[in-house]
Amino acid sequence: MKKILSLCVLLSSISAVNVHAEEVDCVTTSWKLIGSNHKVCVQAYDDPKVKGVSCYMSQAKKGGLKGTFGLAEDPAQFSLDCRQTGKIIIKSKLPLQEVAFSEDTSLFFKETRVVRIFDEKRNTLVYLAISRKIIDGAPANSISTVPIMSWTK
């Protein structure tokens, strides 16, 4: 019973940081006879705690019948790029490390997570995208930095 409770707490903490991504567009990488095609999709995320920073992530999405019905486990293949898109306004004190965004990449137990790291010494926000599996993890990762600078139009 303790293990089930621990798993429920872990699952609820993972889904608590889901931020709505705006899908920019997708490009087909492999045509499938039945079901949707394999593709790479680009999504935009606006940092919920740092106004003026947007991140773009490209991520591989599996097609076929499983992909069509949302049952496929997407591969841990992605790229991340974050940019200053306006005057940077930090809404509250930032911890040195915090999950900024996460997205499930399978029906159960796998997600892509973007962690914001504040490099106080260099006055820079570091965004690290990782693929997580609850059981064994995954080494896939991508990094992007945004120096906190003044914004002039």
ZIRAPE-V724041 format. One record per pair of residues at least 6 apart in sequence whose ideal C-beta (glycine too) atoms are under 6 Angstrom apart, sorted by the first residue. I is the first residue (numbers start at 0). J is the second residue. D is the distance in Angstrom with one decimal. If there is no record, write none. Layout:
{{I J D} {I J D}}
This chain:
{{16 98 4.5} {16 101 4.9} {17 101 5.7} {18 44 6.0} {18 47 5.7} {18 100 4.6} {20 42 4.0} {20 44 5.4} {21 43 4.7} {22 42 5.4} {23 41 4.3} {23 43 5.6} {24 41 5.8} {25 38 4.5} {25 40 4.1} {26 39 5.4} {27 36 4.5} {27 38 5.1} {28 37 5.0} {28 38 5.7} {28 39 5.7} {29 37 3.9} {30 36 5.4} {31 62 4.7} {31 63 5.1} {33 64 5.9} {34 62 5.6} {34 63 4.3} {34 64 4.2} {34 67 4.1} {35 62 4.1} {35 66 5.2} {35 67 4.7} {36 62 4.6} {37 61 5.9} {37 62 4.5} {38 60 5.2} {39 57 5.4} {39 59 5.5} {40 58 5.9} {40 60 5.4} {41 57 4.9} {42 56 5.4} {43 53 5.8} {43 55 5.5} {44 54 4.7} {44 100 4.9} {45 53 5.2} {46 52 4.4} {46 99 5.6} {48 90 5.3} {49 89 5.5} {50 88 4.1} {51 83 5.8} {51 85 4.0} {51 86 5.2} {51 87 4.1} {51 88 6.0} {52 145 5.4} {53 84 4.6} {54 81 4.1} {54 126 5.8} {55 80 5.1} {56 77 5.7} {56 79 5.1} {57 78 4.9} {58 77 4.2} {59 74 5.0} {59 76 4.1} {60 73 5.5} {61 71 3.8} {61 73 5.5} {65 71 3.8} {70 106 5.8} {72 105 3.8} {72 109 5.9} {73 104 4.1} {75 130 3.5} {75 137 4.6} {75 139 3.7} {77 111 6.0} {77 128 6.0} {78 141 5.2} {79 128 4.1} {79 141 4.1} {79 143 5.0} {80 143 5.1} {81 126 4.6} {81 143 4.1} {81 145 5.2} {83 145 5.5} {86 150 4.1} {87 147 5.4} {93 117 4.9} {95 117 5.5} {96 116 5.1} {97 115 5.4} {98 112 5.8} {98 114 5.6} {99 113 5.0} {99 115 4.1} {100 113 4.4} {101 110 5.2} {101 112 4.5} {102 111 5.1} {103 110 5.1} {104 110 5.9} {104 111 5.4} {108 132 6.0} {108 133 4.5} {109 132 5.1} {110 131 5.2} {111 130 5.6} {112 129 5.5} {112 131 5.4} {113 126 5.6} {113 128 4.9} {114 127 4.8} {115 126 5.8} {116 125 4.2} {118 125 5.6} {122 147 4.9} {123 144 5.4} {123 146 4.8} {124 145 4.5} {125 144 5.2} {126 143 4.8} {127 142 5.2} {128 141 4.5} {129 140 4.9} {130 137 4.0} {130 139 4.3}}
